Amino acid sequence: MNIVCFMGGTCGDLIVSVIDPKHTKFHESAMELPFGRYKLKKPHLFSNDEEKTAYIKSLENTYLSIPSHDTPYHIKEKHNFISISVTDLKNANWAASRLKRLHAPHVWEEIVSYSGVRTVQDYANLLINYSEMIKNHTDKLINLNDILNGNLIEHLSKYISTPLSKNLYKNWLDLQNRTFIV
């Protein structure tokens, strides 16, 4: 099981889907996973770490990858996970704007409430701070710039031995660049 820890807007569901496209759909220009697969993106739904561990174990025979926003849990449990780094303000602003655009207003309000950010720019700065922190906890990092520039497969294949969904990634890139042929 590959765990992908990331902050919203940074294309983590894409990485999860490229590793294992099972039950994945496109929704606008993003990937959509079934709730049962993305529950760790809402860690407040668990009562304790034991429930999180049982949840991960319950999916091991179904999926090769799952997404998570509960980085502290994975660090504490010493899980081997992949993460996404954002090292420049241009891509941080893109990801922050993307997060706000792709989600209902109440989701942005939850993020504001939980993280203390007030603006898209504040969230962009948080993405850069997260990237500085996460490099101390995993060496499996994919830079958002590489995702956006078409280099995800090359970088992800360093960490994943199973076949990657190149077609799904190509379709996603085409949607981002508005070059998708219908």
HUBEL-V690419 format. One record per residue. BURIAL is 1 if it has 24 or more other C-alpha atoms within 12 Angstrom, else 0. Layout:
[[BURIAL] [BURIAL]]
This chain:
[[1] [1] [1] [1] [1] [1] [1] [1] [1] [1] [1] [1] [1] [1] [1] [1] [1] [1] [1] [1] [1] [0] [0] [1] [0] [0] [0] [0] [1] [1] [1] [1] [1] [0] [0] [0] [1] [1] [1] [1] [1] [1] [1] [0] [0] [0] [0] [0] [0] [0] [0] [1] [0] [0] [1] [1] [0] [0] [0] [0] [0] [0] [1] [1] [1] [1] [1] [1] [1] [1] [1] [0] [1] [1] [1] [0] [0] [0] [1] [0] [1] [1] [1] [1] [1] [1] [1] [0] [1] [0] [1] [1] [1] [1] [1] [1] [1] [1] [1] [1] [0] [1] [0] [0] [0] [0] [0] [1] [0] [0] [1] [0] [0] [0] [0] [0] [0] [0] [0] [1] [0] [0] [1] [1] [1] [1] [1] [1] [0] [1] [1] [0] [0] [1] [1] [0] [1] [1] [0] [1] [1] [1] [1] [1] [1] [1] [1] [1] [0] [1] [0] [1] [1] [0] [1] [1] [0] [0] [1] [1] [0] [0] [0] [1] [1] [1] [0] [1] [1] [1] [1] [1] [1] [0] [0] [0] [0] [0] [0] [0] [0] [0]]
